[in-house]
Amino acid sequence: MDNGSESVHAERLARALPGRARLVVSDRNRGVAGGRNLGLQAASGRYLAILDDDCIVEADPFGVLAEYLDGHPDVGLVGPRILGLGGQLQLSCRRIPGVRSMLFNRPPLSWVRPEHPEVRRYLMADASHESDMEVDYVLGACQVFRREVWESLGPLDEGIFYGPEDADWCLRIRDAGWRVHYVPEATVWHHYRRIAAANPFSRHQVAQIRGLARFFYRNRHRLARHAPEQNPLGWLPW
């Protein structure tokens, strides 16, 4: 999927894998959710996968994740263990974010209190990441889910241009009665760029703040059901 970029890498990949890769090109940047929707609409198969372009895949994580879905019919979406390029664990399975955890997980407050209890809770920093478990959501860097989930729930919310479309998608899946699981037996390597965090005043940060506002407002009733302690209307952020 080429989401309105000027890069030639996707085209080269499609030419290098004739019959195995199909290049879907957008004439403009449709945001994370919009770009993924175009790719998902063109996909086929029982299971659909999302994989960011800054991920590296070794062995067969998708086979492991598909087998896990085969054995757990009540699970709608799964995510693998994600490691940085240096082998460090990235906390990719998370609880539904709240206003406080989002505030303290990004600059400038993350510079002041990087180990805030709300952030550790949100990132599941104290949980074991060595065995599979049910979680609220997994990072959109790599997700595998059932086609029937996609067909029944419809596309990702394109009103969220840049984050947290992954949390929104998983919350919708859980609200429909499916479960979301973290499966560390599958591993993906990820060059986590954190574009918005690098510059708290960038357009990416502005887009992410807008996405968070939309997420909290549109999901206020779902949050009250699935994560009442994270209901943004239930308490002040401080």
C-alpha positions in Angstrom: 0.0 0.0 0.0 1.5 3.3 -1.1 -0.5 6.0 0.8 0.3 9.1 -1.3 4.1 8.9 -0.9 6.7 9.8 -3.4 8.8 6.7 -2.7 9.6 4.1 -5.3 10.2 1.3 -2.8 6.7 -0.1 -2.9 6.7 -0.2 -6.7 10.1 -2.0 -6.7 8.7 -4.5 -4.2 5.7 -5.2 -6.4 7.9 -5.8 -9.4 10.2 -8.0 -7.4 7.3 -10.2 -6.3 5.1 -10.7 -9.5 2.0 -12.6 -8.8 2.6 -12.5 -5.0 2.3 -8.8 -4.3 -0.2 -6.3 -5.5 0.5 -2.6 -5.2 -2.4 -0.3 -4.2 -1.6 3.4 -4.7 -3.4 6.3 -3.3 -3.2 9.7 -5.0 -3.0 11.4 -1.7 -2.1 10.8 2.0 -5.4 9.5 3.5 -4.0 9.1 7.0 -3.2 5.9 8.7 -6.7 4.6 8.9 -7.6 5.7 5.3 -4.5 4.1 3.9 -5.1 0.8 5.7 -8.7 0.8 4.6 -7.6 0.9 0.9 -5.3 -2.0 1.4 -7.8 -4.0 3.4 -10.5 -3.5 0.7 -8.1 -5.0 -1.9 -7.2 -8.0 0.4 -8.5 -11.5 0.2 -8.5 -14.5 2.5 -10.0 -15.7 5.8 -7.7 -13.5 7.8 -6.5 -9.9 7.1 -3.3 -8.4 8.3 -1.9 -4.9 8.9 1.8 -4.4 8.9 3.6 -1.1 9.1 6.3 -0.3 6.6 8.9 0.0 9.4 8.5 -3.6 10.4 10.7 -6.5 9.6 9.3 -10.0 9.4 11.3 -13.2 10.0 10.2 -16.8 10.1 6.4 -16.9 9.8 4.6 -14.8 12.4 1.4 -14.7 10.3 1.2 -18.4 10.2 1.5 -18.5 14.0 -1.2 -15.8 14.4 -3.6 -17.5 11.9 -3.2 -20.8 13.7 -4.0 -19.1 17.0 -7.2 -17.7 15.5 -8.0 -21.1 14.2 -7.8 -22.5 17.8 -9.6 -19.6 19.5 -12.9 -19.0 17.7 -14.0 -16.3 20.1 -10.9 -14.2 19.4 -11.4 -11.6 16.7 -7.9 -10.0 16.5 -4.4 -10.9 17.6 -1.1 -9.1 17.7 2.5 -10.5 18.0 5.3 -9.7 20.3 7.1 -6.7 18.9 10.8 -6.1 19.3 12.9 -3.1 18.5 15.8 -3.5 16.1 18.1 -3.9 19.1 16.0 -6.7 20.5 14.3 -4.7 23.2 10.7 -5.4 24.0 8.2 -2.8 22.8 5.1 -2.7 25.0 2.7 -3.4 22.2 -0.2 -4.8 24.1 -2.1 -2.2 26.1 -5.1 -1.1 28.1 -7.6 1.3 26.7 -6.0 4.7 27.0 -7.4 7.4 29.3 -6.9 11.1 29.2 -4.3 11.1 31.9 -2.3 8.3 30.5 -2.2 10.0 27.1 -1.2 13.3 28.6 1.7 11.8 30.5 2.8 9.5 27.7 3.8 12.3 25.3 5.9 15.5 25.5 6.2 17.7 27.4 4.7 15.8 30.4 6.6 12.5 29.5 9.8 14.4 29.9 8.8 15.4 33.4 7.3 12.1 34.7 8.3 9.3 32.3 7.3 6.6 34.9 3.8 8.0 35.8 1.6 5.3 37.2 -1.1 5.9 34.7 1.3 5.4 31.9 2.7 2.2 33.3 -0.9 0.9 33.7 -1.8 1.9 30.2 1.3 0.3 28.7 0.9 -2.9 30.9 4.5 -2.3 31.9 4.2 -4.6 34.9 2.5 -7.5 33.1 4.3 -10.6 31.8 4.9 -10.4 28.1 6.1 -14.0 27.8 2.7 -15.7 27.4 -0.5 -15.0 25.5 -3.2 -13.0 27.2 -6.4 -11.1 26.5 -5.8 -7.4 26.3 -7.7 -4.2 25.4 -5.7 -3.5 22.3 -2.5 -4.2 20.4 -0.5 -1.7 18.4 -1.5 -1.3 14.8 2.1 -1.9 13.7 1.0 -5.5 13.2 -2.5 -6.9 13.6 -4.2 -10.0 12.2 -8.0 -10.3 12.3 -10.8 -12.3 10.9 -12.4 -11.2 7.6 -15.8 -11.5 9.2 -14.7 -8.9 11.8 -13.8 -6.5 9.0 -17.0 -7.2 7.0 -19.3 -6.9 10.0 -17.8 -3.8 11.6 -16.8 -1.8 8.5 -13.7 0.2 7.9 -11.3 1.8 10.4 -12.4 5.3 11.4 -10.8 7.6 8.8 -11.7 10.6 11.0 -8.7 9.6 13.1 -5.9 10.7 10.7 -2.9 9.7 12.8 -3.6 7.7 16.0 -5.2 6.2 18.0 -7.0 4.3 15.2 -5.6 1.0 16.5 -7.2 1.4 20.0 -10.5 2.5 18.3 -10.5 -0.5 16.1 -9.9 -3.0 18.9 -12.5 -1.3 21.1 -15.1 -1.7 18.4 -14.1 -5.3 18.0 -14.5 -6.0 21.7 -17.7 -4.1 21.8 -19.1 -6.5 19.2 -18.3 -9.5 21.4 -14.9 -10.6 20.1 -11.8 -10.8 22.2 -8.4 -9.3 21.5 -5.2 -11.3 22.3 -1.5 -10.7 22.5 0.4 -13.7 21.2 4.2 -13.6 21.9 4.9 -16.9 20.1 4.8 -14.7 17.0 7.5 -12.0 16.7 7.9 -8.9 14.5 10.8 -6.4 14.5 9.8 -2.8 14.5 11.7 0.4 13.9 9.5 2.5 16.2 9.9 6.0 15.0 7.4 7.9 17.3 7.2 10.8 14.9 4.8 12.8 17.1 6.8 12.4 20.2 10.0 13.6 18.6 8.5 17.1 18.2 5.6 18.0 20.5 4.7 21.0 18.2 4.7 19.1 14.9 1.7 18.6 12.6 1.8 14.9 13.5 1.4 15.8 17.2 -1.5 18.1 16.3 -3.1 15.3 14.2 -2.7 12.9 17.1 -4.3 15.2 19.6 -7.2 15.6 17.2 -7.4 11.9 16.8 -7.5 11.4 20.6 -10.2 13.9 21.0 -12.3 12.1 18.4 -11.5 8.8 20.0 -12.7 9.8 23.5 -15.8 11.6 22.3 -17.0 9.0 19.8 -16.3 6.1 22.2 -17.5 7.6 25.4 -20.3 5.1 25.7 -18.1 2.1 24.8 -15.5 3.3 27.3 -18.2 3.5 30.0 -19.0 -0.2 29.3 -15.5 -1.7 28.7 -13.2 0.6 30.7 -15.3 2.8 33.0 -12.2 4.0 34.8 -11.0 5.5 31.5 -14.3 7.3 30.7 -13.1 10.8 29.9 -16.4 12.3 31.1 -16.1 10.6 34.5 -13.3 12.6 35.9 -10.9 15.5 35.4 -7.6 14.7 33.7 -5.5 15.9 36.5 
